[in-house]
Amino acid sequence: MLRAATCRLSAAGRRLLSTGGRTHLAALIERSPQLTPDLEPHELDRIEAVAEAERGYKEYPAALTQAEEGPDRQRVRLRMEALLEREGGREGKGDLTGDERSLDRRLTQRVYLLMRTADGKWGFPQLEWTPPESVRDALAEAVRRTCGEELAVHQMGNAPAGHHACADGGGSTFYWRMLHVSGGVEVGDGCDYAWLTRGELTERLDEPGMRELAELMCNA
């Protein structure tokens, strides 16, 4: 019976079965940057050098280079300036309030979903895998059960991004990269979650080997 079930699994699924012990599937859910990253110091220096060079060019009278601004164009300009002043900040509401649950934070960086269970441990959304269920279906169920019905994600690829063996030899956890599409997270009583940058995420993980693994997966 096991042989017949294994034949219906993908190649990735068969490799997971071969590890022995219990197998968990976990989702590394990423929200992409919402703004262009902050410029590095050498990039700012280059922009300033170009601006300085341009200031040395000959300037023509404004009457020759500027068109008269009509009322319609003025309204558009003022509306755009107001929009940029209101919405164009580099900090989101989550940054201003310190709310790590908010997707509106760290807008120039990738942030990743980390869950805290009722016993206080932080980790990624995951469930134990029970063949012959497909890996893709199992990951979708893991996200639904741990994150609620509203969170929509897209699985990025068919191969795991990382693997972590339990310290007690009781099994393994395989991690798949996923991209946040829409919706928010819902958790049960006593549980919590946070959208964290790579640096913040690695500080929360205390299981042996997980900080290094998370660092590698987030750099991929």
Secondary structure, 3 states (H helix, E strand, C coil): CHHHHHHCCCHHHHHHHCCCCEEEEEEEEEECCCCCCCCCHHHHHHHHHHHHHHHCCCCCCHHHHCCCCCHHHHHHHHHHHHHHHHHCCCCCHHHHHCCCCCCCCCCCCCEEEEEECCCCCEECCEEECCCCCCHHHHHHHHHHHHHCCCCEEEECCCCCCEEEECCCCCEEEEEEEEEEEECCCCCCCCCEEEEECHHHHHHHCCCCCHHHHHHHHHHC
